[in-house]
Amino acid sequence: MRMLDWNAYRQQLVATVGDLGKLSPDTVKGYITHGGAAQKTGHLNPKTHELIALAAAVSLRCDGCITVHTEAARKTGATKEEIAEALAVAVSVNAGAALVYSTRTLDAFDAASKRLEHRPEETLQ
C-alpha cells in the first residue's frame, strides 16, 4: 500500500500552482526563472541536479518537491539506488545539523546558567 497517491498528488499540485499563477503570475514566473537559473551554467548534469533537489526536498519536508523531482530524476535516468544514496546523504546532513544544534543548545544552557549564577533574582520569562 502506498502512503500517498503521488501521481494524483502531482497532478493536483500542478493544477493548484496553475491557479496561483492566474492570481499572481509574477510569483510563478519568478519561481520558474529561479529554478532554471542553476541549470543554465551547465556545470552539473540534469540527473545530478535532480538528485540534489531530492535531498533538499527531504530536508525541507516538501511533498510537492518530492513528487516533482522524483519524476524528473527518473526521466534523467536516475535509478532507485542512486536516489537512495542521495537520500542517505540528506539523512546524514540532517543528523549532522541536529548534532550541531544540540551543541548550540547546550551552549545556550551554559550561558543562561552563568547569567543566573550572577543574578539569581532574575527568572526567565
C-alpha positions in Angstrom: 0.0 0.0 0.0 1.3 3.4 -0.9 1.4 6.3 1.7 0.1 8.7 -0.9 -1.1 8.6 -4.5 1.9 10.5 -5.7 0.7 10.7 -9.3 -2.6 12.2 -8.4 -1.0 14.5 -5.9 1.5 15.7 -8.6 -1.4 16.4 -10.9 -3.3 18.3 -8.2 -0.2 20.3 -7.4 0.4 21.3 -11.0 -3.3 22.4 -11.2 -3.2 24.4 -8.0 0.1 26.1 -8.9 -1.6 27.0 -12.2 -4.4 28.5 -10.2 -1.9 30.5 -8.1 -0.2 31.6 -11.4 -3.5 33.1 -12.5 -3.8 35.1 -9.3 -0.1 36.0 -9.0 1.6 35.4 -12.4 4.9 37.1 -11.4 5.3 34.8 -8.4 5.1 31.7 -10.6 7.2 33.2 -13.4 9.8 34.2 -10.8 9.9 30.7 -9.4 10.3 29.2 -12.8 13.1 31.6 -13.6 14.8 31.0 -10.3 14.5 27.2 -10.7 16.0 27.3 -14.2 18.9 29.6 -13.4 21.2 27.0 -11.9 20.7 24.6 -14.9 21.9 27.2 -17.3 25.5 27.0 -16.1 25.9 23.5 -17.4 28.4 22.6 -14.6 26.2 19.8 -13.3 24.2 17.3 -15.4 20.4 17.2 -15.1 20.5 13.9 -13.1 22.8 15.4 -10.5 20.5 18.4 -10.3 17.5 16.2 -9.6 19.4 14.1 -7.0 20.4 17.3 -5.2 16.8 18.5 -5.4 15.5 15.3 -3.9 18.0 15.5 -1.0 16.9 19.1 -0.4 13.2 18.2 -0.7 13.6 15.6 2.0 15.5 18.0 4.2 12.8 20.7 3.7 10.0 18.1 4.1 8.3 19.2 0.9 6.0 16.6 -0.6 5.4 18.7 -3.7 9.1 18.9 -4.3 9.5 15.1 -3.7 6.8 14.2 -6.3 8.0 16.6 -8.9 11.7 15.9 -8.6 11.3 12.1 -8.3 9.6 12.1 -11.6 12.2 14.4 -13.1 15.0 12.2 -11.6 13.5 9.1 -13.3 13.3 11.0 -16.6 17.0 11.8 -16.4 17.9 8.2 -15.8 18.3 8.2 -12.1 18.0 4.7 -10.6 16.2 3.9 -7.3 19.7 3.0 -5.9 21.1 6.4 -6.9 18.1 8.2 -5.3 18.5 6.1 -2.2 22.2 7.2 -2.0 21.2 10.9 -2.4 18.6 10.4 0.3 21.2 8.8 2.6 23.3 12.0 2.2 20.2 14.0 3.2 19.7 11.9 6.3 23.3 12.3 7.2 23.3 16.0 6.7 20.1 16.4 8.7 21.6 14.3 11.5 24.7 16.4 11.5 22.7 19.6 11.7 20.8 18.2 14.7 24.1 17.3 16.3 25.5 20.9 15.7 22.3 22.5 17.0 22.4 20.2 20.0 25.8 21.7 20.9 24.3 25.2 20.4 21.5 24.3 22.8 24.0 23.2 25.5 25.9 26.4 24.9 22.7 28.4 25.4 22.1 26.4 28.6 25.6 27.2 29.9 25.2 30.9 29.1 21.8 31.0 30.9 23.3 29.2 33.9 26.2 31.7 34.1 23.8 34.6 33.9 21.6 33.2 36.6 24.6 32.5 38.8 25.5 36.2 38.8 21.9 37.4 39.1 19.9 34.7 40.9 17.0 37.1 41.3 16.3 37.0 37.6 13.9 34.5 36.2 13.2 33.5 32.7 10.0 34.9 31.3 
